[in-house]
Amino acid sequence: MTCAFTGHRNIKYDHRIGMSGLLARAIGYAYDKGCRRFITGGALGFDTEAAREVIRFRMSHPDVSLVVFIPCLDQDAAWTAGQRDFYDYILSAADEVRYVSEHYDKNCMKRRNQAMAEECDILIAYVGHDRSGSSQTLRIAKSLGKETYNLYHSLAKGSV
């Protein structure tokens, strides 16, 4: 089974404190449900936080794999050096990296989102508004009948 993560690039300041613990519990839940393959979208923010937690979880669960779905080869072109360093670390720690497109085009993000939603059994999201690629991924997964969880609401309520 496969679990995918999708979420906003910007994580609210007051959500950052509980994010790591909530992600760790969500990964444990998916693992208990049979997920051994974890997909993240490779973007800054929630995607990289989820990847970091999967890497940590994999240290005690070597049967887990991390797959990073990248919309295009030059996704990190406008990122800072520090952001690129962390991105490179995640890519080097991934068991598989899949590129949707060689170069950016207006639909590469949507194709990446569609592929993630199609390949997962469980989707764990951090979505606080409907105008984003993450909300699009969540909608696609729901329309495909996937099991979905939105951590944003738990963090907003402070119930972490």
KOLKOL-193770 format. One record per residue: x, y, z of N, C-alpha, C, CB in turn; residue number from 0; residue in one letter. Coordinates in Angstrom, 2 decimals. Each point is the difference from the previous one (the first is absolute). Glycine has a CB too. Layout:
KOLKOL-193770
X, Y, Z, X, Y, Z, X, Y, Z, X, Y, Z, NUM, A
...
//
This chain:
KOLKOL-193770
0.84, -1.19, 0.00, -0.84, 1.19, 0.00, 0.88, 1.25, 0.00, -1.83, -1.25, 1.22, 0, M
1.23, 2.35, -1.69, 0.74, 1.25, -0.15, -0.72, 1.15, 0.68, 0.93, -0.84, -2.16, 1, T
-0.16, 1.67, 2.84, -0.49, 1.23, 0.62, 0.69, 1.17, -0.67, -0.44, -1.17, 2.23, 2, C
-0.34, 2.19, -2.59, 0.57, 1.21, -0.60, -0.27, 1.19, 0.90, -0.30, -0.95, -2.32, 3, A
1.12, 1.97, 2.18, -0.13, 1.25, 0.75, -0.13, 1.16, -0.97, 1.33, -0.96, 1.90, 4, F
-2.21, 1.89, -1.56, -0.11, 1.23, -0.77, -0.32, 1.13, 0.98, -0.78, -1.24, -2.09, 5, T
1.35, 2.40, 1.86, -0.27, 1.11, 0.91, 0.60, 1.30, -0.48, -0.08, -1.61, 1.85, 6, G
-0.33, 2.65, -1.18, 0.42, 1.35, -0.37, 1.50, 0.20, 0.23, -2.30, 0.84, 0.56, 7, H
2.86, 0.07, -1.33, 1.41, 0.36, 0.17, 0.20, 0.79, 1.30, 0.29, 0.04, -2.51, 8, R
-1.25, 0.81, 2.81, 0.10, 0.81, 1.22, -0.77, -0.67, 1.12, 0.25, 2.10, -1.37, 9, N
0.47, -2.42, 2.43, -0.61, -0.60, 1.18, -0.16, 1.10, 1.04, 1.02, -2.29, -0.48, 10, I
-2.24, 2.44, 0.97, -0.25, 1.05, 0.99, 0.95, -0.15, 1.18, -2.42, 0.11, -0.71, 11, K
2.87, 1.01, 1.24, 0.95, 0.00, 1.10, -0.50, -0.83, 1.17, 0.80, 2.25, -0.73, 12, Y
-2.05, -2.05, 1.13, -0.53, -0.72, 1.16, -0.28, -1.48, -0.29, -0.99, 2.14, 0.77, 13, D
1.07, -2.55, -2.03, -0.15, -1.41, -0.35, 1.34, -0.75, 0.02, -1.98, 0.62, -1.41, 14, H
3.07, 0.12, 1.33, 1.32, -0.63, -0.11, 0.35, -0.83, 1.23, 0.71, 1.90, -1.44, 15, R
-1.13, -1.46, 2.61, 0.35, -0.69, 1.24, -0.55, -1.43, 0.01, 0.01, 2.20, 1.20, 16, I
-1.24, -2.38, -1.60, -0.61, -1.33, 0.03, 0.17, -0.81, -1.26, -1.59, 0.95, 1.54, 17, G
2.14, -0.36, -2.58, 0.07, -0.66, -1.31, 0.77, -1.31, 0.04, -0.14, 2.23, -1.05, 18, M
1.34, -2.22, 1.61, 0.86, -1.18, -0.02, -0.67, -1.18, 0.70, 2.01, 1.48, -0.03, 19, S
-2.55, -1.24, 1.22, -0.64, -1.08, 0.76, -1.24, -0.53, -0.71, 0.86, 1.02, 2.09, 20, G
-1.64, -0.12, -2.66, -1.22, -0.42, -0.71, 0.35, -0.79, -1.26, -1.21, 2.01, 0.90, 21, L
2.23, -1.57, -1.62, 0.45, -0.75, -1.17, 0.51, -1.38, 0.40, 0.60, 2.16, -1.14, 22, L
0.16, -2.24, 2.21, 0.52, -1.29, 0.47, -1.16, -0.95, 0.33, 2.07, 1.14, 0.91, 23, A
-3.10, -0.64, -0.25, -1.17, -0.84, 0.32, -0.74, -0.41, -1.27, -0.23, 1.16, 2.21, 24, R
0.12, -0.25, -3.17, -0.68, -0.31, -1.26, 0.76, -1.08, -0.77, -0.92, 2.35, -0.11, 25, A
2.24, -2.25, 0.09, 0.83, -1.01, -0.67, -0.16, -1.35, 0.70, 1.65, 1.78, -0.72, 26, I
-1.65, -1.77, 2.05, -0.21, -1.23, 0.76, -1.36, -0.62, -0.29, 1.49, 0.90, 1.77, 27, G
-2.51, -0.05, -1.88, -1.34, -0.49, -0.33, 0.00, -0.67, -1.38, -1.02, 1.83, 1.40, 28, Y
1.59, -1.15, -2.40, 0.03, -0.55, -1.35, 0.80, -1.32, -0.02, -0.18, 2.34, -0.96, 29, A
1.27, -2.37, 1.71, 0.81, -1.21, 0.08, -0.83, -1.15, 0.59, 2.10, 1.39, 0.25, 30, Y
-2.82, -1.10, 0.82, -0.84, -1.01, 0.64, -1.11, -0.50, -0.94, 0.49, 1.05, 2.21, 31, D
-0.90, -0.19, -3.13, -1.03, -0.38, -0.99, 0.61, -0.79, -1.17, -1.32, 2.05, 0.64, 32, K
2.64, -2.18, -0.67, 0.65, -0.79, -1.03, 0.85, 0.78, -0.99, -1.86, -1.52, 0.24, 33, G
1.94, 2.83, -0.10, 0.80, 0.81, -0.92, 1.49, -0.21, 0.28, -1.85, 1.71, -0.16, 34, C
2.57, -2.01, -0.89, 1.46, -0.12, 0.09, 0.68, 0.96, -0.97, -0.24, -2.40, 0.69, 35, R
-0.52, 2.94, -1.59, 0.49, 0.95, -1.00, -0.63, 1.36, 0.30, 0.28, -1.84, -1.77, 36, R
0.56, 2.86, 1.90, -0.46, 1.34, 0.32, 0.45, 0.96, -1.09, 0.09, -0.50, 2.48, 37, F
-1.04, 1.27, -3.00, 0.27, 0.94, -1.10, -0.14, 1.43, 0.51, -0.83, -1.68, -1.70, 38, I
1.76, 2.51, 1.31, -0.13, 1.43, 0.25, 0.26, 0.74, -1.32, 0.74, -0.27, 2.44, 39, T
-1.27, 1.49, -2.52, 0.07, 0.76, -1.24, 1.27, 0.79, -0.22, -2.39, 0.13, 0.16, 40, G
3.27, -0.07, 0.83, 1.29, 0.64, -0.19, 0.00, 1.51, 0.09, 0.53, -1.90, -1.38, 41, G
-1.66, 2.53, 1.68, -0.03, 1.46, 0.12, 0.48, 0.42, 1.39, -1.92, 0.12, -1.66, 42, A
2.20, 1.15, 1.80, 0.36, 0.54, 1.31, -1.21, -0.07, 0.93, 1.72, 1.54, -1.06, 43, L
-1.48, -1.43, 2.35, -1.10, 0.03, 0.95, -0.42, -1.38, 0.46, -0.76, 2.09, -1.06, 44, G
-0.53, -2.38, 0.96, -0.53, -1.25, 0.51, 0.64, -1.22, -0.66, -2.14, 1.18, 0.47, 45, F
2.36, -1.13, -1.77, 0.59, -1.14, -0.70, 1.37, -0.36, 0.59, -1.23, 0.66, -2.09, 46, D
2.07, 0.34, 2.29, 1.33, -0.29, 0.53, -0.06, -0.41, 1.47, 0.97, 1.62, -1.64, 47, T
-1.91, -1.07, 2.40, -0.17, -0.42, 1.40, -0.45, -1.46, 0.05, -0.59, 2.36, 0.67, 48, E
-0.34, -2.74, -1.55, -0.46, -1.39, -0.05, 1.15, -0.93, -0.39, -2.33, 0.78, -0.60, 49, A
3.12, -0.37, -0.38, 1.14, -0.82, -0.42, 0.98, -0.19, 1.15, -0.26, 0.84, -2.36, 50, A
0.53, 0.22, 3.10, 0.91, -0.09, 1.14, -0.52, -1.01, 1.03, 0.70, 2.40, -0.36, 51, R
-1.99, -2.37, 0.63, -0.58, -0.93, 0.97, 0.02, -1.44, -0.51, -1.46, 1.84, 0.84, 52, E
1.24, -2.04, -2.14, 0.08, -1.35, -0.56, 1.44, -0.52, 0.13, -1.90, 0.50, -1.62, 53, V
2.87, 0.34, 1.36, 1.41, -0.39, 0.13, 0.30, -0.40, 1.44, 0.63, 1.56, -1.88, 54, I
-1.14, -0.80, 2.84, 0.19, -0.35, 1.42, -0.67, -1.33, 0.32, 0.09, 2.45, 0.60, 55, R
-1.32, -2.62, -1.06, -0.77, -1.22, 0.26, 0.71, -1.21, -0.61, -2.14, 1.34, 0.05, 56, F
2.70, -1.16, -1.21, 0.68, -1.09, -0.71, 1.21, -0.52, 0.79, -0.76, 0.99, -2.17, 57, R
1.33, -0.16, 3.03, 1.15, -0.42, 0.80, -0.36, -1.20, 0.89, 0.88, 2.36, -0.02, 58, M
-2.10, -2.41, 0.50, -0.44, -1.12, 0.84, -0.94, -0.96, -0.74, 0.24, 1.49, 1.99, 59, S
-0.54, -1.17, -3.23, -0.87, -0.84, -0.84, 0.63, -0.11, -1.38, -2.09, 0.70, 1.30, 60, H
3.11, -1.55, -1.45, 0.74, -0.05, -1.26, -0.81, -0.53, -1.20, 2.02, -0.34, 1.38, 61, P
-3.23, -0.14, -1.13, -0.84, -0.47, -1.10, -0.77, 1.14, -0.67, -0.21, -2.18, 1.17, 62, D
0.41, 3.40, -0.69, -0.67, 1.18, -0.54, 0.84, 0.61, -1.13, -1.09, 0.44, 2.24, 63, V
0.41, 0.02, -3.28, 0.70, 0.70, -1.08, -0.59, 1.39, -0.19, 0.53, -2.19, -1.13, 64, S
0.32, 3.10, 0.72, -0.40, 1.38, -0.28, 0.14, 0.24, -1.50, 0.72, 0.78, 2.31, 65, L
-1.81, -0.31, -2.90, -0.02, 0.34, -1.42, -0.32, 1.48, -0.11, -0.72, -2.36, -0.69, 66, V
1.51, 3.09, -0.07, -0.23, 1.44, -0.19, -0.45, 0.22, -1.44, 1.74, 0.62, 1.77, 67, V
-2.93, -0.05, -1.93, -0.53, 0.34, -1.32, 0.33, 1.46, -0.28, -1.89, -1.71, 0.20, 68, F
2.66, 1.95, -1.22, 0.46, 1.35, -0.34, -0.73, 0.45, -1.26, 2.27, -0.42, 1.06, 69, I
-2.83, 1.64, -1.07, -0.71, 0.46, -1.20, 0.91, 0.26, -1.19, -1.68, 0.99, 1.51, 70, P
2.92, -0.52, -1.24, 0.94, 0.28, -1.09, 1.42, 0.03, 0.57, -1.76, 1.33, -1.27, 71, C
2.72, -1.57, 0.41, 1.40, -0.09, 0.44, 0.50, 1.27, 0.67, 0.38, -1.59, -1.84, 72, L
-0.83, 2.75, 1.36, 0.51, 1.27, 0.52, -0.94, 0.63, 1.04, 1.16, 0.34, -2.18, 73, D
-1.90, -1.17, 2.91, -0.93, 0.49, 1.01, 0.67, 0.95, 0.99, -1.30, -2.11, -0.25, 74, Q
2.54, 1.86, 0.60, 0.68, 0.77, 1.05, 0.80, 1.20, -0.53, 0.11, -2.11, 1.29, 75, D
-0.32, 2.49, -2.53, 0.80, 1.06, -0.63, -0.03, 1.32, 0.76, -0.46, -1.09, -2.18, 76, A
-0.67, 1.46, 2.76, -0.12, 1.29, 0.69, 0.14, -0.13, 1.52, -1.47, 0.77, -1.85, 77, A
1.84, -1.93, 2.34, 0.11, -0.20, 1.44, 1.34, 0.53, 0.52, -1.48, -2.02, -0.18, 78, W
1.53, 2.27, 1.48, 1.25, 0.45, 0.62, 0.97, -1.18, 0.08, -1.23, 1.78, 1.33, 79, T
2.48, -1.48, -1.05, 1.01, -1.05, 0.13, -0.36, -0.97, 1.12, 1.76, 1.59, -0.86, 80, A
-2.24, -1.07, 1.97, -0.39, -0.85, 1.12, -1.18, -0.91, -0.34, 0.83, 1.76, 1.54, 81, G
-1.79, -1.21, -2.26, -1.14, -0.81, -0.43, 0.44, -1.10, -0.96, -1.51, 1.99, 0.29, 82, Q
2.41, -1.66, -1.20, 0.51, -0.99, -0.95, 0.81, -1.09, 0.71, 0.05, 1.77, -1.79, 83, R
0.72, -1.37, 2.81, 0.79, -0.99, 0.76, -0.93, -1.02, 0.67, 1.80, 1.72, 0.40, 84, D
-2.88, -1.24, 0.22, -0.93, -0.92, 0.66, -0.72, -0.86, -1.03, -0.29, 1.65, 1.88, 85, F
-0.08, -1.06, -3.00, -0.64, -0.72, -1.10, 0.93, -1.10, -0.52, -1.31, 2.07, -0.63, 86, Y
2.59, -1.74, 0.44, 0.97, -0.99, -0.46, 0.14, -1.15, 1.00, 1.22, 1.82, -1.23, 87, D
-1.26, -1.48, 2.52, 0.06, -1.04, 1.03, -1.19, -0.95, -0.13, 1.21, 1.59, 1.54, 88, Y
-2.41, -1.04, -1.71, -1.20, -0.83, -0.13, 0.10, -0.87, -1.26, -1.37, 1.75, 1.20, 89, I
1.78, -1.17, -2.31, 0.13, -0.79, -1.23, 1.03, -1.11, 0.16, -0.64, 2.02, -1.33, 90, L
1.74, -1.74, 2.03, 1.04, -1.02, 0.18, -0.48, -1.10, 0.95, 1.76, 1.74, -0.40, 91, S
-2.66, -1.41, 1.31, -0.52, -0.99, 0.96, -1.19, -0.77, -0.56, 0.79, 1.47, 1.86, 92, A
-1.35, -1.01, -2.96, -1.17, -0.66, -0.59, 0.40, -1.32, -0.63, -1.06, 2.24, -0.42, 93, A
0.14, -3.18, 0.45, 0.21, -1.29, -0.65, -0.29, 0.09, -1.50, -0.58, -1.16, 2.14, 94, D
-0.22, 2.14, -2.50, -0.36, 0.20, -1.40, -0.37, 1.47, -0.20, -0.81, -2.40, -0.24, 95, E
1.23, 2.97, -0.88, -0.38, 1.36, -0.39, -0.63, -0.11, -1.38, 1.87, 1.10, 1.38, 96, V
-3.09, -0.57, -1.50, -0.71, -0.04, -1.29, -0.25, 1.42, -0.47, -1.08, -2.20, 0.58, 97, R
1.49, 2.48, -1.80, -0.22, 1.31, -0.60, -1.15, -0.09, -0.99, 2.44, 0.59, 0.29, 98, Y
-3.36, 0.35, -0.18, -1.16, 0.03, -0.89, 0.37, 0.64, -1.33, -1.53, 0.13, 1.97, 99, V
2.40, 0.87, -1.91, 0.37, 0.74, -1.21, 1.47, 0.41, 0.10, -2.39, 0.84, -0.29, 100, S
3.04, -0.76, -0.85, 1.39, 0.44, 0.01, 0.10, 1.49, 0.34, 0.55, -1.77, -1.71, 101, E
-1.46, 2.57, 1.15, 0.00, 1.44, 0.24, -1.38, 0.43, 0.49, 1.78, 0.36, -1.77, 102, H
-1.80, 0.77, 2.44, -1.27, 0.53, 0.48, -0.93, 0.30, -1.18, 1.16, 0.97, 2.03, 103, Y
-2.42, -1.35, -1.87, -1.06, 0.45, -0.90, -1.24, 0.22, 0.84, 0.98, -1.26, -2.00, 104, D
-1.97, 1.90, 1.44, -1.15, 0.43, 0.81, -0.80, -1.16, 0.60, -0.11, 2.00, -1.43, 105, K
0.31, -3.23, 0.97, -0.76, -1.13, 0.52, 0.83, -1.03, 0.77, -1.51, 0.34, -1.88, 106, N
2.81, -0.11, 2.04, 0.83, -1.02, 0.65, -0.39, -0.21, 1.47, 1.86, 0.59, -1.56, 107, C
-2.24, 0.47, 2.25, -0.42, -0.14, 1.40, -1.29, -0.82, 0.09, 1.09, 2.21, 0.57, 108, M
-2.02, -1.91, -1.45, -1.28, -0.73, 0.00, 0.23, -1.48, -0.32, -1.21, 2.10, -0.70, 109, K
2.09, -2.39, -0.24, 0.30, -1.40, -0.33, 0.65, -0.72, 1.19, 0.28, 0.64, -2.42, 110, R
0.60, 0.06, 3.13, 0.62, -0.58, 1.20, -1.07, -0.28, 1.05, 2.14, 1.24, -0.47, 111, R
-3.04, -0.28, 0.71, -1.07, -0.16, 0.99, -0.90, -1.17, -0.36, 0.08, 2.46, 0.46, 112, N
-0.44, -2.56, -1.73, -0.85, -1.10, -0.47, 0.68, -1.34, 0.24, -1.01, 1.52, -1.74, 113, Q
2.29, -1.62, 1.39, 0.74, -1.25, 0.17, 0.07, -0.41, 1.46, 1.34, 0.54, -2.03, 114, A
-1.09, 0.42, 2.92, 0.06, -0.32, 1.42, -1.35, -0.50, 0.51, 1.79, 1.74, 0.30, 115, M
-2.86, -1.07, -0.68, -1.34, -0.39, 0.44, -0.36, -1.38, -0.53, -0.68, 2.41, 0.07, 116, A
1.06, -2.70, -1.29, -0.31, -1.30, -0.59, 0.77, -1.13, 0.66, -0.49, 1.15, -2.14, 117, E
1.74, -0.90, 2.51, 0.85, -1.07, 0.52, -0.17, -0.28, 1.48, 1.58, 0.61, -1.73, 118, E
-2.22, 0.28, 2.47, -0.09, -0.21, 1.44, -1.27, -0.76, 0.38, 1.31, 2.10, 0.35, 119, C
-1.24, -2.71, 0.81, -1.17, -0.59, 0.65, -0.52, 0.93, 1.09, 0.85, -2.33, -0.50, 120, D
0.09, 3.02, 1.13, -0.30, 0.98, 1.05, 0.69, 1.30, -0.38, -0.23, -1.81, 1.80, 121, I
-0.47, 2.93, -1.64, 0.59, 1.32, -0.24, -0.08, 0.80, 1.29, -0.65, -0.05, -2.46, 122, L
1.80, 0.52, 2.91, 0.08, 0.84, 1.19, 0.33, 1.40, -0.49, 0.74, -1.93, 1.52, 123, I
-1.59, 2.89, -1.16, 0.11, 1.35, -0.54, 0.18, 1.04, 1.11, -1.41, -0.70, -1.93, 124, A
1.88, 1.85, 1.51, 0.01, 1.21, 0.82, -0.58, 1.09, -0.91, 2.06, -0.71, 1.44, 125, Y
-3.38, 0.81, -1.43, -0.71, 0.88, -0.92, -0.95, 0.90, 0.80, 0.17, -1.72, -1.88, 126, V
0.07, 3.03, 1.79, -0.82, 0.95, 0.74, -0.87, 0.88, -0.89, 1.75, -0.01, 1.71, 127, G
-1.57, -0.08, -3.04, -0.85, 0.76, -0.92, -0.11, -0.75, -1.32, 0.68, 2.18, 1.10, 128, H
-1.64, -1.81, -1.90, -0.33, -0.75, -1.23, 0.73, 0.47, -1.25, -2.18, -0.39, 1.01, 129, D
3.06, 1.35, -0.92, 0.64, 0.57, -1.18, 1.47, -0.39, -0.07, -1.61, 1.90, 0.06, 130, R
1.87, -3.19, -0.17, 1.39, -0.44, -0.05, 0.10, -1.36, -0.68, 0.51, 1.29, 2.10, 131, S
0.70, -1.64, -2.47, 0.24, -1.32, -0.56, -0.26, -1.09, 1.02, 1.67, 0.98, -1.54, 132, G
-1.40, -0.67, 2.80, -0.26, -0.98, 1.06, -1.49, -0.28, 0.16, 2.06, 0.76, 1.17, 133, S
-2.87, 0.29, -1.25, -1.45, -0.21, 0.08, -0.48, -0.77, -1.22, -0.28, 2.12, 1.34, 134, S
0.91, -1.88, -2.48, -0.32, -0.75, -1.22, 0.32, -1.48, 0.19, 0.46, 2.05, -1.41, 135, Q
0.69, -2.35, 1.97, 0.40, -1.39, 0.24, -0.97, -0.68, 0.95, 2.40, 0.61, -0.40, 136, T
-2.79, 0.11, 1.45, -0.96, -0.54, 0.97, -1.34, -0.28, -0.67, 1.15, 1.27, 1.84, 137, L
-1.63, -0.35, -2.67, -1.27, -0.21, -0.71, 0.07, -1.21, -0.93, -0.45, 2.47, 0.12, 138, R
1.56, -2.60, -0.84, 0.16, -1.13, -0.91, -0.03, -1.31, 0.78, 1.36, 1.43, -1.59, 139, I
-0.61, -1.48, 2.68, 0.05, -1.23, 0.81, -1.39, -0.36, 0.53, 2.37, 0.53, 0.65, 140, A
-3.10, 0.47, -0.16, -1.36, -0.26, 0.49, -0.89, -0.51, -1.13, 0.28, 1.79, 1.75, 141, K
-0.16, -1.19, -2.94, -0.84, -0.42, -1.13, 0.32, -1.42, -0.44, -0.14, 2.38, -0.73, 142, S
1.36, -2.84, 1.01, 0.41, -1.36, -0.33, -0.32, -0.98, 1.12, 1.80, 0.95, -1.44, 143, L
-2.42, -0.45, 2.50, -0.38, -0.86, 1.12, 1.14, -0.37, 0.93, -1.75, -0.87, -1.45, 144, G
2.82, 1.66, 1.45, 1.15, -0.27, 0.87, -0.32, 0.43, 1.43, 1.59, 0.28, -1.95, 145, K
-0.95, -0.92, 2.91, -0.12, 0.39, 1.40, 0.82, 1.28, 0.17, -0.32, -2.44, 0.81, 146, E
-0.29, 3.51, -0.30, 0.70, 1.28, 0.12, -0.10, 0.55, 1.42, -0.48, 0.47, -2.42, 147, T
1.53, 0.21, 2.83, 0.05, 0.67, 1.30, 0.64, 1.36, -0.21, 0.15, -2.21, 1.26, 148, Y
-0.77, 3.24, -0.69, 0.53, 1.35, -0.11, 0.49, 0.43, 1.38, -1.57, 0.56, -1.93, 149, N
2.88, -0.52, 2.13, 0.59, 0.36, 1.29, -0.17, 1.46, 0.35, 1.63, -1.81, -0.35, 150, L
-1.92, 2.63, -0.64, -0.15, 1.43, 0.24, -1.02, 0.27, 1.10, 0.60, 0.45, -2.39, 151, Y
-1.72, -1.14, 2.33, -1.08, 0.24, 0.96, 0.39, -0.39, 1.42, -1.65, -0.38, -1.84, 152, H
2.39, -0.70, 1.99, 0.47, -0.39, 1.33, 0.97, 1.03, 0.56, -0.30, -2.41, -0.61, 153, S
1.18, 2.92, -0.24, 0.95, 1.02, 0.45, -0.70, 1.31, 0.32, 1.76, -1.09, -1.39, 154, L
-2.78, 1.44, 0.61, -0.74, 1.24, 0.23, -0.76, -0.05, 1.32, -0.21, 0.31, -2.46, 155, A
-0.29, -1.49, 2.82, -0.72, -0.17, 1.26, 0.94, -0.14, 1.18, -1.85, -1.06, -1.25, 156, K
3.11, 0.81, 0.95, 0.98, -0.20, 1.07, -0.11, -1.38, 0.61, -0.06, 2.43, 0.46, 157, G
-0.60, -3.37, -1.14, -0.20, -1.34, 0.54, 1.06, -0.96, -0.52, -2.45, 0.44, 0.17, 158, S
3.71, -0.11, 0.12, 1.09, -0.87, -0.46, 0.58, -0.71, 1.13, 0.49, 1.48, -1.84, 159, V
//
